[in-house]
């Protein structure tokens, strides 16, 4: 599933989170996109558009990672 969203950040942290390993960074075969995964990625994780070049992978209120287009 894909949808547009806006993330809002506070001036001060409201919580800290350590991400369970593995944290991985993968690049596609053409070298045009990367995926950063925080912990285990759910194959059905919704993709939320943050900008034209960046999408977040989420599961409920959990951030699972990002997909980004490289310049």
Secondary structure, DSSP 8 states (H G I E B T S, - for coil): -EEE------SS-S------S-EEEEE-TTSSEEEEEES---TT-EEEESSSSEEEEEETTEEEEEEEE--
